[in-house]
Amino acid sequence: MHIPEELRYTNDHEWVRLEDGIAVIGITDHAQHELGDIVYVDLAVGVDHEVQAGQVVATLEAVKTVADVYAPVSGRVTAVNPLLAEQPELINRDPYGQGWIVQVELAQPEEVERLLDAAAYRALIGQA
């Protein structure tokens, strides 16, 4: 199970990568593996939408289940991944790269510090 050291994580299996004050958000390799083949992504937010940490930003439909994706941080949505409408399987193939879901301009940068680091996330999923 791939868990990049430079990312921050949530207990709900989202990840955050900071890029110049923007939080790029997706789901972890562990989460996509647990969900199985993702066949549809329903984005609950659009560009310029204000989100609060804990708010649903997307719903993922897999062959056997449906799962919500929650915003790990608060702020303004600056981008949604346009590729996911036609290629939801990108989340399975490349969860930390092309499978990102939304980007959020941070309203409260300190929220990132409250997220799990890679070691804590590994412990959460029993990979410590």
C-alpha angles and dihedrals in degrees: 000000000000115000112172113219095219096059131084122225142203131221086247092060101255120136132211128206116187118222114174096322093321121113112216106204134198142135124277128255087249092055095048090048091052092048095049123206109006110215104173139022119202110194111211093192137046137202113302091019112139112229133189124214107270095028119128110254099171144002120221121206117203128180093268106018149023124229135185123227114216129207107250090198139030125246147083120317108240098176143005121204105260092192094067095072091067100022111036088157088075086084089061096042100041111009094166097042128027090004095070113132112201141354121220130193103226117248093179111026091186089071089075091060090058092059124094121270119224094269093052091047091050088052091049092056095039097253096116 
